[in-house]
Amino acid sequence: MHWLKDKLIHKFGYAFAGLWTGIRQDSSIALQCVLGAVTIIVCLFLPLSAIEWCLILIMIFLVITMEFINSAIEETVNYISLQRHPMAKRIKDLSAAAVLLMSICALCVAVIIIGGKLF
């Protein structure tokens, strides 16, 4: 059982290292984390139900997760080739579009939930 504990600690170490690297070295990830934190702070002052809190938190973490995936894809494309190529641009654009769509969805959920409490 000791080996399992060591293996889990090792695996989580990689995950936390990636989390820390993303927040510190990627401005898009850092921005999404700040926006998520601001949203949580605003929501602390609103009478949200448990379901509303779950939806807000899910949206925040989905947007941040998509930003991590987008950054990983961009880093992979950059690692494969430093030369500009139309296919590399297409891959990066598609990845960025996924973040945009998730962000729009999160904004809609926030407007419905938070806007409904404020107005």
VMD Tcl script that builds the backbone (N, CA, C; Angstrom):
set m [mol new atoms 357]
animate dup $m
set s [atomselect $m all]
$s set {name element resname resid chain x y z} {
  {N N MET 1 A 0.820 -1.194 0.000}
  {CA C MET 1 A 0.000 0.000 0.000}
  {C C MET 1 A 0.863 1.257 0.000}
  {N N HIS 2 A 2.069 1.152 0.510}
  {CA C HIS 2 A 2.980 2.288 0.555}
  {C C HIS 2 A 3.318 2.779 -0.854}
  {N N TRP 3 A 3.489 1.844 -1.801}
  {CA C TRP 3 A 3.823 2.217 -3.176}
  {C C TRP 3 A 2.694 3.009 -3.826}
  {N N LEU 4 A 1.431 2.664 -3.464}
  {CA C LEU 4 A 0.288 3.386 -4.024}
  {C C LEU 4 A 0.282 4.835 -3.536}
  {N N LYS 5 A 0.559 5.006 -2.257}
  {CA C LYS 5 A 0.617 6.354 -1.692}
  {C C LYS 5 A 1.708 7.168 -2.384}
  {N N ASP 6 A 2.876 6.593 -2.562}
  {CA C ASP 6 A 3.975 7.291 -3.233}
  {C C ASP 6 A 3.622 7.624 -4.681}
  {N N LYS 7 A 2.981 6.684 -5.361}
  {CA C LYS 7 A 2.604 6.901 -6.753}
  {C C LYS 7 A 1.583 8.035 -6.870}
  {N N LEU 8 A 0.595 8.048 -5.988}
  {CA C LEU 8 A -0.416 9.106 -6.017}
  {C C LEU 8 A 0.192 10.468 -5.721}
  {N N ILE 9 A 1.069 10.525 -4.746}
  {CA C ILE 9 A 1.735 11.790 -4.417}
  {C C ILE 9 A 2.540 12.273 -5.607}
  {N N HIS 10 A 3.227 11.344 -6.273}
  {CA C HIS 10 A 4.023 11.686 -7.449}
  {C C HIS 10 A 3.136 12.241 -8.569}
  {N N LYS 11 A 2.021 11.547 -8.831}
  {CA C LYS 11 A 1.109 11.974 -9.907}
  {C C LYS 11 A 0.498 13.342 -9.603}
  {N N PHE 12 A 0.052 13.539 -8.363}
  {CA C PHE 12 A -0.517 14.832 -8.007}
  {C C PHE 12 A 0.536 15.926 -8.061}
  {N N GLY 13 A 1.779 15.572 -7.804}
  {CA C GLY 13 A 2.868 16.540 -7.903}
  {C C GLY 13 A 2.974 17.103 -9.316}
  {N N TYR 14 A 2.856 16.224 -10.321}
  {CA C TYR 14 A 2.881 16.675 -11.712}
  {C C TYR 14 A 1.705 17.603 -12.003}
  {N N ALA 15 A 0.533 17.223 -11.515}
  {CA C ALA 15 A -0.671 18.026 -11.769}
  {C C ALA 15 A -0.541 19.412 -11.138}
  {N N PHE 16 A -0.078 19.464 -9.890}
  {CA C PHE 16 A 0.076 20.760 -9.234}
  {C C PHE 16 A 1.178 21.592 -9.871}
  {N N ALA 17 A 2.215 20.934 -10.366}
  {CA C ALA 17 A 3.275 21.659 -11.078}
  {C C ALA 17 A 2.712 22.286 -12.357}
  {N N GLY 18 A 1.875 21.544 -13.069}
  {CA C GLY 18 A 1.243 22.074 -14.276}
  {C C GLY 18 A 0.302 23.215 -13.960}
  {N N LEU 19 A -0.445 23.074 -12.885}
  {CA C LEU 19 A -1.359 24.130 -12.459}
  {C C LEU 19 A -0.592 25.407 -12.139}
  {N N TRP 20 A 0.454 25.271 -11.370}
  {CA C TRP 20 A 1.275 26.420 -10.975}
  {C C TRP 20 A 1.953 27.053 -12.187}
  {N N THR 21 A 2.503 26.237 -13.075}
  {CA C THR 21 A 3.155 26.740 -14.284}
  {C C THR 21 A 2.161 27.496 -15.156}
  {N N GLY 22 A 0.980 26.938 -15.341}
  {CA C GLY 22 A -0.029 27.587 -16.167}
  {C C GLY 22 A -0.429 28.944 -15.621}
  {N N ILE 23 A -0.664 29.018 -14.325}
  {CA C ILE 23 A -1.092 30.272 -13.710}
  {C C ILE 23 A 0.026 31.312 -13.761}
  {N N ARG 24 A 1.251 30.892 -13.528}
  {CA C ARG 24 A 2.377 31.835 -13.488}
  {C C ARG 24 A 2.879 32.253 -14.858}
  {N N GLN 25 A 2.825 31.355 -15.837}
  {CA C GLN 25 A 3.491 31.629 -17.106}
  {C C GLN 25 A 2.549 31.883 -18.283}
  {N N ASP 26 A 1.259 31.720 -18.100}
  {CA C ASP 26 A 0.325 31.923 -19.199}
  {C C ASP 26 A -0.669 33.009 -18.802}
  {N N SER 27 A -0.597 34.141 -19.472}
  {CA C SER 27 A -1.440 35.279 -19.093}
  {C C SER 27 A -2.922 34.993 -19.299}
  {N N SER 28 A -3.274 34.175 -20.277}
  {CA C SER 28 A -4.687 33.848 -20.504}
  {C C SER 28 A -5.244 33.003 -19.364}
  {N N ILE 29 A -4.460 32.050 -18.908}
  {CA C ILE 29 A -4.891 31.234 -17.772}
  {C C ILE 29 A -5.001 32.093 -16.521}
  {N N ALA 30 A -4.005 32.934 -16.302}
  {CA C ALA 30 A -4.032 33.816 -15.127}
  {C C ALA 30 A -5.247 34.732 -15.166}
  {N N LEU 31 A -5.556 35.288 -16.337}
  {CA C LEU 31 A -6.717 36.164 -16.473}
  {C C LEU 31 A -8.006 35.424 -16.140}
  {N N GLN 32 A -8.163 34.215 -16.666}
  {CA C GLN 32 A -9.371 33.442 -16.389}
  {C C GLN 32 A -9.481 33.103 -14.898}
  {N N CYS 33 A -8.352 32.845 -14.252}
  {CA C CYS 33 A -8.366 32.573 -12.808}
  {C C CYS 33 A -8.794 33.810 -12.027}
  {N N VAL 34 A -8.301 34.972 -12.423}
  {CA C VAL 34 A -8.686 36.222 -11.760}
  {C C VAL 34 A -10.177 36.491 -11.971}
  {N N LEU 35 A -10.650 36.338 -13.202}
  {CA C LEU 35 A -12.075 36.546 -13.483}
  {C C LEU 35 A -12.943 35.564 -12.697}
  {N N GLY 36 A -12.483 34.328 -12.587}
  {CA C GLY 36 A -13.213 33.337 -11.791}
  {C C GLY 36 A -13.260 33.718 -10.326}
  {N N ALA 37 A -12.121 34.188 -9.787}
  {CA C ALA 37 A -12.071 34.596 -8.384}
  {C C ALA 37 A -12.988 35.794 -8.132}
  {N N VAL 38 A -12.979 36.768 -9.041}
  {CA C VAL 38 A -13.863 37.937 -8.910}
  {C C VAL 38 A -15.326 37.491 -8.934}
  {N N THR 39 A -15.649 36.576 -9.824}
  {CA C THR 39 A -17.023 36.073 -9.905}
  {C C THR 39 A -17.432 35.413 -8.595}
  {N N ILE 40 A -16.551 34.612 -8.032}
  {CA C ILE 40 A -16.850 33.951 -6.749}
  {C C ILE 40 A -17.053 34.992 -5.654}
  {N N ILE 41 A -16.194 36.005 -5.614}
  {CA C ILE 41 A -16.324 37.050 -4.594}
  {C C ILE 41 A -17.665 37.774 -4.733}
  {N N VAL 42 A -18.041 38.125 -5.956}
  {CA C VAL 42 A -19.336 38.783 -6.184}
  {C C VAL 42 A -20.470 37.866 -5.721}
  {N N CYS 43 A -20.377 36.599 -6.049}
  {CA C CYS 43 A -21.440 35.652 -5.704}
  {C C CYS 43 A -21.577 35.436 -4.200}
  {N N LEU 44 A -20.511 35.662 -3.454}
  {CA C LEU 44 A -20.574 35.520 -1.997}
  {C C LEU 44 A -21.570 36.499 -1.378}
  {N N PHE 45 A -21.822 37.599 -2.070}
  {CA C PHE 45 A -22.739 38.618 -1.561}
  {C C PHE 45 A -24.159 38.474 -2.097}
  {N N LEU 46 A -24.396 37.407 -2.851}
  {CA C LEU 46 A -25.720 37.180 -3.429}
  {C C LEU 46 A -26.364 35.940 -2.814}
  {N N PRO 47 A -27.682 35.946 -2.706}
  {CA C PRO 47 A -28.374 34.780 -2.139}
  {C C PRO 47 A -28.547 33.674 -3.195}
  {N N LEU 48 A -27.474 32.940 -3.447}
  {CA C LEU 48 A -27.525 31.885 -4.459}
  {C C LEU 48 A -27.936 30.556 -3.832}
  {N N SER 49 A -28.705 29.796 -4.579}
  {CA C SER 49 A -29.062 28.443 -4.134}
  {C C SER 49 A -27.869 27.515 -4.383}
  {N N ALA 50 A -27.966 26.321 -3.854}
  {CA C ALA 50 A -26.896 25.337 -4.043}
  {C C ALA 50 A -26.717 25.014 -5.532}
  {N N ILE 51 A -27.813 24.902 -6.244}
  {CA C ILE 51 A -27.746 24.615 -7.683}
  {C C ILE 51 A -27.078 25.764 -8.427}
  {N N GLU 52 A -27.419 26.991 -8.075}
  {CA C GLU 52 A -26.805 28.145 -8.724}
  {C C GLU 52 A -25.308 28.193 -8.457}
  {N N TRP 53 A -24.914 27.910 -7.216}
  {CA C TRP 53 A -23.481 27.851 -6.892}
  {C C TRP 53 A -22.791 26.772 -7.723}
  {N N CYS 54 A -23.420 25.627 -7.827}
  {CA C CYS 54 A -22.827 24.539 -8.622}
  {C C CYS 54 A -22.647 24.961 -10.073}
  {N N LEU 55 A -23.645 25.589 -10.646}
  {CA C LEU 55 A -23.548 26.030 -12.041}
  {C C LEU 55 A -22.444 27.069 -12.221}
  {N N ILE 56 A -22.380 28.030 -11.321}
  {CA C ILE 56 A -21.338 29.065 -11.410}
  {C C ILE 56 A -19.955 28.422 -11.312}
  {N N LEU 57 A -19.758 27.539 -10.323}
  {CA C LEU 57 A -18.448 26.903 -10.143}
  {C C LEU 57 A -18.084 26.004 -11.325}
  {N N ILE 58 A -19.058 25.279 -11.837}
  {CA C ILE 58 A -18.802 24.425 -12.999}
  {C C ILE 58 A -18.355 25.277 -14.190}
  {N N MET 59 A -19.052 26.370 -14.431}
  {CA C MET 59 A -18.692 27.252 -15.550}
  {C C MET 59 A -17.288 27.827 -15.371}
  {N N ILE 60 A -16.970 28.282 -14.171}
  {CA C ILE 60 A -15.639 28.847 -13.912}
  {C C ILE 60 A -14.562 27.805 -14.197}
  {N N PHE 61 A -14.736 26.603 -13.644}
  {CA C PHE 61 A -13.714 25.580 -13.820}
  {C C PHE 61 A -13.654 25.046 -15.245}
  {N N LEU 62 A -14.778 25.022 -15.947}
  {CA C LEU 62 A -14.750 24.606 -17.356}
  {C C LEU 62 A -13.976 25.606 -18.216}
  {N N VAL 63 A -14.195 26.887 -17.990}
  {CA C VAL 63 A -13.467 27.900 -18.766}
  {C C VAL 63 A -11.967 27.799 -18.479}
  {N N ILE 64 A -11.595 27.697 -17.213}
  {CA C ILE 64 A -10.172 27.595 -16.859}
  {C C ILE 64 A -9.573 26.312 -17.436}
  {N N THR 65 A -10.314 25.221 -17.359}
  {CA C THR 65 A -9.840 23.955 -17.923}
  {C C THR 65 A -9.645 24.065 -19.430}
  {N N MET 66 A -10.597 24.693 -20.113}
  {CA C MET 66 A -10.454 24.877 -21.562}
  {C C MET 66 A -9.231 25.730 -21.884}
  {N N GLU 67 A -8.965 26.716 -21.050}
  {CA C GLU 67 A -7.789 27.566 -21.273}
  {C C GLU 67 A -6.505 26.757 -21.108}
  {N N PHE 68 A -6.464 25.854 -20.128}
  {CA C PHE 68 A -5.306 24.971 -19.968}
  {C C PHE 68 A -5.134 24.069 -21.187}
  {N N ILE 69 A -6.239 23.506 -21.676}
  {CA C ILE 69 A -6.170 22.635 -22.855}
  {C C ILE 69 A -5.706 23.435 -24.066}
  {N N ASN 70 A -6.249 24.628 -24.245}
  {CA C ASN 70 A -5.839 25.488 -25.351}
  {C C ASN 70 A -4.344 25.785 -25.279}
  {N N SER 71 A -3.871 26.124 -24.098}
  {CA C SER 71 A -2.445 26.432 -23.941}
  {C C SER 71 A -1.574 25.212 -24.210}
  {N N ALA 72 A -2.026 24.047 -23.774}
  {CA C ALA 72 A -1.262 22.820 -24.029}
  {C C ALA 72 A -1.197 22.531 -25.527}
  {N N ILE 73 A -2.296 22.737 -26.231}
  {CA C ILE 73 A -2.307 22.533 -27.683}
  {C C ILE 73 A -1.370 23.526 -28.362}
  {N N GLU 74 A -1.447 24.796 -27.962}
  {CA C GLU 74 A -0.566 25.809 -28.557}
  {C C GLU 74 A 0.908 25.482 -28.294}
  {N N GLU 75 A 1.220 25.082 -27.068}
  {CA C GLU 75 A 2.612 24.726 -26.729}
  {C C GLU 75 A 3.079 23.528 -27.552}
  {N N THR 76 A 2.191 22.561 -27.750}
  {CA C THR 76 A 2.542 21.380 -28.541}
  {C C THR 76 A 2.824 21.761 -29.990}
  {N N VAL 77 A 1.962 22.599 -30.560}
  {CA C VAL 77 A 2.167 23.052 -31.939}
  {C C VAL 77 A 3.485 23.815 -32.047}
  {N N ASN 78 A 3.760 24.685 -31.092}
  {CA C ASN 78 A 5.018 25.440 -31.098}
  {C C ASN 78 A 6.228 24.523 -30.942}
  {N N TYR 79 A 6.087 23.482 -30.161}
  {CA C TYR 79 A 7.185 22.536 -29.940}
  {C C TYR 79 A 7.488 21.733 -31.201}
  {N N ILE 80 A 6.443 21.355 -31.910}
  {CA C ILE 80 A 6.617 20.544 -33.113}
  {C C ILE 80 A 7.356 21.316 -34.194}
  {N N SER 81 A 6.999 22.580 -34.360}
  {CA C SER 81 A 7.650 23.369 -35.404}
  {C C SER 81 A 7.614 24.844 -35.039}
  {N N LEU 82 A 8.749 25.490 -35.162}
  {CA C LEU 82 A 8.828 26.921 -34.908}
  {C C LEU 82 A 8.463 27.733 -36.152}
  {N N GLN 83 A 8.353 27.055 -37.286}
  {CA C GLN 83 A 8.005 27.747 -38.530}
  {C C GLN 83 A 6.503 28.000 -38.590}
  {N N ARG 84 A 6.143 29.125 -39.222}
  {CA C ARG 84 A 4.725 29.420 -39.423}
  {C C ARG 84 A 4.182 28.496 -40.518}
  {N N HIS 85 A 3.009 27.962 -40.248}
  {CA C HIS 85 A 2.394 27.064 -41.207}
  {C C HIS 85 A 0.880 27.252 -41.112}
  {N N PRO 86 A 0.183 27.245 -42.247}
  {CA C PRO 86 A -1.272 27.439 -42.211}
  {C C PRO 86 A -2.001 26.412 -41.332}
  {N N MET 87 A -1.509 25.188 -41.305}
  {CA C MET 87 A -2.155 24.160 -40.484}
  {C C MET 87 A -1.953 24.448 -38.992}
  {N N ALA 88 A -0.783 24.946 -38.629}
  {CA C ALA 88 A -0.530 25.306 -37.229}
  {C C ALA 88 A -1.480 26.423 -36.795}
  {N N LYS 89 A -1.676 27.395 -37.664}
  {CA C LYS 89 A -2.603 28.487 -37.370}
  {C C LYS 89 A -4.017 27.952 -37.208}
  {N N ARG 90 A -4.407 27.063 -38.079}
  {CA C ARG 90 A -5.759 26.490 -38.016}
  {C C ARG 90 A -5.963 25.735 -36.704}
  {N N ILE 91 A -4.981 24.953 -36.317}
  {CA C ILE 91 A -5.067 24.195 -35.059}
  {C C ILE 91 A -5.222 25.156 -33.881}
  {N N LYS 92 A -4.401 26.194 -33.851}
  {CA C LYS 92 A -4.468 27.164 -32.755}
  {C C LYS 92 A -5.786 27.926 -32.766}
  {N N ASP 93 A -6.275 28.297 -33.938}
  {CA C ASP 93 A -7.545 29.007 -34.043}
  {C C ASP 93 A -8.706 28.146 -33.553}
  {N N LEU 94 A -8.718 26.879 -33.926}
  {CA C LEU 94 A -9.782 25.977 -33.486}
  {C C LEU 94 A -9.756 25.799 -31.970}
  {N N SER 95 A -8.577 25.677 -31.436}
  {CA C SER 95 A -8.419 25.531 -29.991}
  {C C SER 95 A -8.898 26.789 -29.266}
  {N N ALA 96 A -8.527 27.953 -29.785}
  {CA C ALA 96 A -8.963 29.215 -29.177}
  {C C ALA 96 A -10.481 29.366 -29.295}
  {N N ALA 97 A -11.066 28.898 -30.383}
  {CA C ALA 97 A -12.515 28.974 -30.568}
  {C C ALA 97 A -13.244 28.158 -29.496}
  {N N ALA 98 A -12.674 27.034 -29.106}
  {CA C ALA 98 A -13.286 26.217 -28.046}
  {C C ALA 98 A -13.350 26.998 -26.737}
  {N N VAL 99 A -12.284 27.724 -26.424}
  {CA C VAL 99 A -12.268 28.550 -25.213}
  {C C VAL 99 A -13.314 29.660 -25.336}
  {N N LEU 100 A -13.384 30.273 -26.494}
  {CA C LEU 100 A -14.348 31.344 -26.713}
  {C C LEU 100 A -15.777 30.850 -26.507}
  {N N LEU 101 A -16.100 29.713 -27.089}
  {CA C LEU 101 A -17.453 29.169 -26.949}
  {C C LEU 101 A -17.786 28.854 -25.494}
  {N N MET 102 A -16.846 28.266 -24.779}
  {CA C MET 102 A -17.075 27.957 -23.367}
  {C C MET 102 A -17.222 29.242 -22.557}
  {N N SER 103 A -16.444 30.259 -22.900}
  {CA C SER 103 A -16.529 31.543 -22.199}
  {C C SER 103 A -17.877 32.211 -22.445}
  {N N ILE 104 A -18.380 32.134 -23.672}
  {CA C ILE 104 A -19.697 32.702 -23.989}
  {C C ILE 104 A -20.781 31.966 -23.199}
  {N N CYS 105 A -20.678 30.669 -23.137}
  {CA C CYS 105 A -21.640 29.879 -22.372}
  {C C CYS 105 A -21.602 30.280 -20.899}
  {N N ALA 106 A -20.387 30.408 -20.349}
  {CA C ALA 106 A -20.242 30.794 -18.945}
  {C C ALA 106 A -20.807 32.186 -18.697}
  {N N LEU 107 A -20.574 33.092 -19.625}
  {CA C LEU 107 A -21.110 34.450 -19.494}
  {C C LEU 107 A -22.639 34.429 -19.497}
  {N N CYS 108 A -23.232 33.639 -20.381}
  {CA C CYS 108 A -24.692 33.527 -20.418}
  {C C CYS 108 A -25.244 32.999 -19.099}
  {N N VAL 109 A -24.608 31.973 -18.555}
  {CA C VAL 109 A -25.038 31.418 -17.268}
  {C C VAL 109 A -24.904 32.473 -16.170}
  {N N ALA 110 A -23.792 33.204 -16.177}
  {CA C ALA 110 A -23.574 34.245 -15.167}
  {C C ALA 110 A -24.600 35.362 -15.280}
  {N N VAL 111 A -24.900 35.784 -16.500}
  {CA C VAL 111 A -25.897 36.844 -16.693}
  {C C VAL 111 A -27.263 36.390 -16.188}
  {N N ILE 112 A -27.620 35.166 -16.476}
  {CA C ILE 112 A -28.916 34.654 -16.030}
  {C C ILE 112 A -28.968 34.559 -14.509}
  {N N ILE 113 A -27.934 33.982 -13.901}
  {CA C ILE 113 A -27.959 33.760 -12.452}
  {C C ILE 113 A -27.671 35.057 -11.687}
  {N N ILE 114 A -26.547 35.685 -11.978}
  {CA C ILE 114 A -26.158 36.883 -11.225}
  {C C ILE 114 A -27.065 38.051 -11.598}
  {N N GLY 115 A -27.323 38.205 -12.896}
  {CA C GLY 115 A -28.216 39.269 -13.330}
  {C C GLY 115 A -29.597 39.146 -12.728}
  {N N GLY 116 A -30.073 37.912 -12.602}
  {CA C GLY 116 A -31.378 37.684 -11.990}
  {C C GLY 116 A -31.434 38.078 -10.528}
  {N N LYS 117 A -30.301 38.009 -9.862}
  {CA C LYS 117 A -30.247 38.398 -8.440}
  {C C LYS 117 A -30.080 39.904 -8.268}
  {N N LEU 118 A -29.432 40.543 -9.230}
  {CA C LEU 118 A -29.162 41.977 -9.109}
  {C C LEU 118 A -30.284 42.857 -9.621}
  {N N PHE 119 A -31.040 42.370 -10.608}
  {CA C PHE 119 A -32.054 43.221 -11.238}
  {C C PHE 119 A -33.438 42.664 -11.057}
}
mol reanalyze $m
mol bondsrecalc $m
mol representation Tube
mol addrep $m
